[in-house]
Amino acid sequence: MNHESLNANACLPSTSGRRGGVEGAALPHKSKTPAIVHQPAAQLYERFVAGIKERIRTVQIKAALAANAELVLHYREIGRDILASQKQKGWGAKVIDRLAADLQREFPTLSGYTVRNLKYMRAFAEAWPDRAIVHQLGAQIPWKHNCVLLDRVKDAGTREFYIRKTVEHGWSRSVLMHQLDTELHKRAGKAPTNFALTLPPAQSDLAREMIKDPFIFKPTPLDESAHECALENALVARLKDFLIELGSGFAYVGNQYRLEVDGEEFFLDLLFYHTRLHCYVVIDLKVVDFQPEFVGKMNFYQTAVDKQVKTDADGPTIGIILCRGKNKTVVEYTLHQARKPLAVAEYRLLPPKLKAQLPDAAQLKQVVAQVEVPDEK
């Protein structure tokens, strides 16, 4: 968006705080007894209790992870035995129904031995024949996550991709399903960037991995023809979903973030801080296809943030230009000359499967034209 041509009040109000992001839970509040709060002994005791509590939480997490791994491996062993018995003894599919009835009769309080779950155990054992690989992968995520992957992903390499991402980012089942719906494995790290030329190798690899192409945002009342301000407002209104799509590490700083350079005002569409890369990220929204001149404006924004916002401890500011479309060769030529770390990606407002099911405007007009309106009597 051009400076000065956009009123700051035209979109949502600017958030001027730094790193006041949405990411992460609030720190737990320490309760203190008013009568002893200022006594040194009481403060020592509080620190002592806080340490014990943290150790208990750590042990609980480790115990839960160990129990989950044990459960997944146990289910796999049952599935392996079912497979082997069906193969060696010629038992048909009905054996699972009988087994489920026998197990539920013997263990009525246990809910994990239904016909449906036994079939998942069999499918899981068939999909992961190597126990060592199961221990490294499938046993690291909850059983229900594994069931989702068995239903949705047939390729072992693709399943491994989603398992590793789930472990890395701590995805819930609903987030995993969202990433499957939007085919993250086909989008992650695919955007053209100049990170290899502008960032240190380790940071370059991490930065490239965080950029998807295209970014896919959950359905909104908007369509692809929405203007930039409306698109920005819609994304901020769905900030939680927006952060999930951006990925782990993004903390929201503000939209229409105001910067003043020698008396002139400029407003950044969206400003984030990336907690893993330790740098600010400027996102510029474009409802048109990529044009080379977009890079000049983005480089100016990055320089302004580097000069006025970032600290000495922060890395170089990264820019992401989100466009309706792009010519890959034009983007590559433009990024080759850019001196700041920059990525160009497309965005979609509807998931590909859903969008493919919707008729375009021409089809709708044709359908409407064919509809006969009955005469009123």
C-alpha positions in Angstrom: 0.0 0.0 0.0 1.3 3.4 -0.9 2.4 5.7 1.9 0.2 8.7 2.7 -2.5 7.4 0.3 -3.8 5.2 3.0 -5.5 6.7 6.1 -4.4 4.8 9.2 -8.0 4.7 10.4 -9.2 3.1 7.2 -8.1 -0.3 8.4 -8.0 -1.6 11.9 -6.2 0.5 14.5 -2.4 0.2 14.7 -0.8 -1.8 17.4 2.4 -0.1 18.3 3.8 -2.5 21.0 6.8 -4.6 20.2 6.9 -8.3 20.5 3.6 -8.1 22.4 2.6 -11.1 20.2 -0.3 -13.4 20.5 2.0 -16.4 20.4 2.5 -18.4 23.6 0.6 -18.7 26.8 0.6 -16.1 29.6 3.0 -16.7 32.4 1.5 -18.4 35.4 0.5 -16.0 38.2 2.3 -16.6 41.5 0.0 -16.4 44.4 1.5 -14.8 47.4 0.3 -14.6 51.0 -0.1 -10.9 51.9 1.1 -11.3 55.5 4.5 -12.8 54.5 5.1 -11.5 51.0 7.9 -9.1 52.1 9.7 -11.6 54.4 12.9 -13.0 53.0 12.1 -16.5 54.3 8.7 -16.5 52.5 10.4 -15.4 49.2 12.9 -18.2 49.5 10.1 -20.7 50.1 8.2 -19.4 47.1 11.2 -20.0 44.8 11.6 -23.4 46.4 7.9 -24.3 45.7 8.1 -22.9 42.1 11.1 -25.2 41.4 9.2 -28.2 42.8 6.1 -27.4 40.7 8.2 -27.0 37.5 9.9 -30.4 38.1 6.4 -32.0 38.7 5.1 -30.5 35.4 8.2 -31.8 33.6 7.8 -35.3 35.0 4.1 -35.2 34.1 4.9 -34.3 30.5 7.6 -37.0 30.2 5.3 -39.6 31.7 2.5 -38.7 29.3 4.9 -38.9 26.3 6.2 -42.3 27.5 2.7 -43.6 28.1 1.6 -42.5 24.7 4.6 -44.2 23.0 3.9 -47.4 24.9 0.2 -47.3 23.9 1.0 -46.8 20.2 3.6 -49.6 20.3 1.0 -51.9 22.1 -1.6 -51.1 19.5 0.9 -51.9 16.7 1.7 -55.3 18.3 -2.0 -56.2 18.4 -2.4 -55.1 14.8 0.7 -57.2 13.7 -0.8 -60.3 15.4 -4.1 -59.8 13.6 -2.3 -59.5 10.3 -0.2 -62.6 11.0 -3.1 -64.7 12.1 -5.2 -63.7 9.1 -2.4 -64.6 6.8 -1.2 -67.8 8.4 -4.6 -69.2 9.5 -6.8 -67.9 6.8 -9.1 -65.9 9.1 -11.3 -63.4 7.4 -12.3 -59.9 8.4 -15.0 -61.2 10.8 -12.3 -62.2 13.2 -11.9 -58.6 14.2 -15.6 -58.4 15.1 -15.3 -61.5 17.3 -12.0 -60.3 18.9 -13.6 -56.9 19.7 -16.6 -58.6 21.4 -14.3 -60.9 23.4 -12.0 -58.1 24.6 -14.9 -55.7 25.5 -16.5 -58.5 27.5 -13.2 -59.1 29.4 -12.3 -55.4 29.8 -15.6 -53.5 29.8 -14.0 -50.3 31.2 -11.5 -50.0 28.4 -12.6 -48.1 25.3 -9.7 -48.7 23.0 -10.6 -52.2 21.7 -13.6 -51.5 19.5 -14.0 -53.0 16.0 -13.1 -49.6 14.5 -9.9 -49.2 16.6 -8.8 -52.8 16.0 -9.0 -52.1 12.3 -6.9 -49.1 12.8 -4.3 -51.2 14.7 -4.2 -53.6 11.8 -3.8 -50.8 9.3 -1.1 -49.2 11.4 0.9 -52.4 11.6 0.6 -52.8 7.8 1.7 -49.2 7.2 4.6 -49.4 9.6 6.1 -52.9 9.5 9.4 -51.9 11.1 9.1 -51.5 14.9 12.2 -49.3 15.1 10.8 -46.8 12.7 7.4 -46.8 14.6 9.3 -45.9 17.8 11.0 -43.0 16.1 7.9 -41.7 14.3 4.4 -43.0 15.0 5.0 -43.5 18.7 5.9 -39.8 19.1 2.4 -38.5 18.3 -1.0 -39.4 19.8 -2.8 -42.4 18.5 -5.7 -40.4 17.2 -3.3 -38.3 15.1 -2.0 -41.6 13.6 -5.6 -42.6 12.8 -6.1 -39.3 10.9 -2.9 -40.0 8.9 -3.9 -43.5 8.1 -7.3 -42.2 6.8 -5.9 -39.3 4.8 -2.3 -40.2 3.7 -1.3 -43.3 1.8 2.3 -42.4 1.0 4.8 -43.3 3.8 7.1 -40.4 3.0 4.3 -37.9 3.2 3.1 -39.4 6.5 6.6 -39.1 7.9 6.6 -35.4 6.9 3.4 -34.7 8.9 4.5 -36.7 11.9 7.8 -34.7 12.1 5.9 -31.4 11.7 3.4 -32.5 14.4 6.2 -33.3 16.8 8.1 -30.1 16.0 5.2 -27.7 16.3 2.9 -29.6 18.8 -0.1 -29.6 16.5 -3.5 -30.5 17.8 -5.5 -33.0 15.8 -7.6 -30.1 14.3 -4.5 -28.2 13.2 -3.1 -31.4 11.7 -6.3 -31.9 9.7 -6.1 -28.2 8.6 -2.6 -28.8 7.3 -3.7 -32.0 5.5 -6.7 -30.1 4.0 -4.4 -27.4 2.6 -1.6 -29.9 1.5 1.2 -28.4 3.5 3.7 -30.9 2.2 3.3 -29.4 -1.3 3.6 -25.8 -0.1 6.2 -25.7 2.7 9.5 -24.0 1.6 8.3 -23.6 -2.0 8.2 -19.8 -2.3 11.0 -18.1 -4.3 13.3 -16.2 -1.9 16.8 -14.7 -1.9 17.6 -16.0 1.7 20.6 -17.9 0.5 22.2 -14.7 -0.7 21.1 -12.5 2.3 21.1 -14.6 5.4 23.6 -17.0 7.1 23.2 -20.6 6.0 21.5 -21.9 9.2 19.1 -19.0 9.4 18.5 -19.1 5.6 17.3 -22.8 5.8 14.9 -22.1 8.7 13.6 -18.9 7.0 13.0 -20.7 3.7 11.1 -23.5 5.5 8.7 -21.1 7.1 7.5 -19.6 3.8 4.7 -21.5 2.1 3.6 -21.0 -1.5 0.7 -20.5 -1.6 -0.4 -19.4 1.8 -4.0 -20.6 2.2 -6.3 -18.7 4.5 -9.6 -20.1 5.8 -12.8 -19.1 4.0 -13.9 -15.5 4.7 -16.8 -13.4 3.4 -14.3 -12.1 0.9 -13.5 -13.4 -2.6 -10.3 -13.1 -4.6 -11.2 -9.6 -5.8 -11.2 -8.1 -2.3 -9.2 -4.9 -1.9 -6.1 -4.8 0.3 -7.6 -3.1 3.3 -10.5 -5.6 3.5 -8.2 -8.5 3.1 -6.0 -7.2 5.9 -9.0 -6.7 8.2 -10.3 -10.2 7.5 -6.9 -11.8 8.3 -6.5 -9.8 11.6 -10.1 -10.7 12.5 -9.2 -14.3 12.2 -5.8 -13.8 13.8 -5.6 -17.3 15.4 -6.2 -19.0 12.1 -3.8 -16.6 10.4 -1.0 -17.5 12.9 -1.7 -21.2 12.4 -1.2 -20.8 8.7 1.9 -18.7 9.0 3.4 -21.4 11.2 5.3 -21.8 14.5 7.3 -18.8 15.7 5.2 -15.9 14.4 4.2 -13.4 17.1 1.8 -10.6 16.1 3.1 -7.0 16.6 0.5 -5.0 14.7 -1.3 -4.1 11.6 -1.0 -0.6 9.9 2.1 -0.3 12.0 3.1 3.4 11.9 6.6 4.5 11.0 7.8 8.1 10.6 10.8 8.9 8.3 11.9 12.5 8.2 8.4 13.8 8.9 6.6 11.4 6.5 4.3 8.7 7.7 4.3 5.1 6.4 2.1 2.2 7.5 3.1 -1.4 7.3 0.3 -3.8 6.4 1.3 -6.4 9.0 4.3 -6.6 11.3 5.4 -9.8 13.2 8.3 -11.0 15.3 9.7 -14.4 14.7 10.7 -16.0 17.9 12.9 -18.7 16.4 14.7 -16.5 13.8 14.8 -13.6 16.3 13.9 -11.0 13.7 11.0 -8.9 12.6 8.9 -9.9 9.6 7.1 -7.4 7.4 4.1 -8.7 5.4 2.9 -6.6 2.5 -0.5 -7.6 1.0 -1.2 -7.2 -2.8 -4.5 -8.1 -4.4 -2.8 -8.0 -7.8 -0.1 -10.1 -9.4 3.5 -9.5 -8.4 5.3 -6.5 -10.0 9.0 -5.8 -9.6 8.4 -2.4 -8.1 6.9 -4.0 -5.0 10.4 -5.0 -4.0 11.6 -1.4 -3.8 8.9 -0.4 -1.4 9.4 -3.6 0.7 13.1 -2.9 1.0 12.3 0.6 2.2 10.0 -0.8 4.9 12.7 -3.3 6.0 15.3 -0.6 6.3 12.9 1.6 8.3 12.2 -1.3 10.7 15.9 -2.1 11.0 16.7 1.5 11.8 13.8 2.3 14.1 12.4 -0.9 15.6 14.9 -3.8 15.8 17.6 -4.0 18.4 21.2 -5.1 18.2 20.2 -8.5 19.3 17.7 -9.0 16.4 18.5 -10.3 13.0 17.8 -8.6 9.7 14.2 -7.9 9.1 12.6 -10.3 6.6 10.0 -9.2 4.1 7.2 -11.3 2.7 5.1 -10.0 -0.3 1.8 -11.8 -0.5 0.3 -11.5 -4.0 -2.7 -12.8 -5.9 -0.4 -14.4 -8.4 3.2 -14.2 -9.8 5.4 -15.0 -12.7 8.2 -17.1 -11.3 10.9 -15.9 -13.6 10.0 -12.3 -13.0 10.2 -12.9 -9.3 13.6 -14.7 -9.6 15.1 -11.9 -11.6 13.8 -9.3 -9.2 15.0 -11.1 -6.0 18.5 -11.6 -7.5 19.2 -7.9 -7.2 17.5 -7.3 -3.8 19.8 -6.7 -0.9 17.4 -7.5 1.9 16.0 -11.0 2.8 12.8 -11.3 0.9 10.2 -13.8 -0.2 7.3 -13.7 -2.6 4.4 -16.0 -2.2 0.8 -16.3 -3.4 -2.3 -16.5 -1.2 -5.5 -18.3 -1.6 -8.7 -17.4 0.3 -10.3 -20.9 -0.1 -8.8 -24.3 0.3 -8.0 -25.9 -3.1 -10.5 -28.7 -2.8 -13.3 -26.4 -1.8 -12.4 -23.8 -4.4 -12.4 -26.4 -7.1 -16.0 -27.4 -6.2 -17.3 -23.8 -6.6 -18.5 -22.6 -10.0 -16.9 -19.5 -11.5 -18.8 -16.3 -12.3 -19.4 -17.3 -16.0 -20.9 -20.7 -14.9 -23.2 -19.0 -12.4 -24.5 -16.6 -15.0 -25.1 -19.4 -17.4 -27.1 -21.4 -14.8 -29.1 -18.3 -13.8 -29.9 -17.6 -17.5 -31.3 -21.1 -17.9 -33.6 -20.9 -15.0 -37.2 -20.4 -15.9 -39.2 -18.2 -13.6 -42.8 -19.3 -13.4 -45.5 -16.7 -14.2 -47.5 -15.4 -11.3 -51.1 -16.5 -11.5 
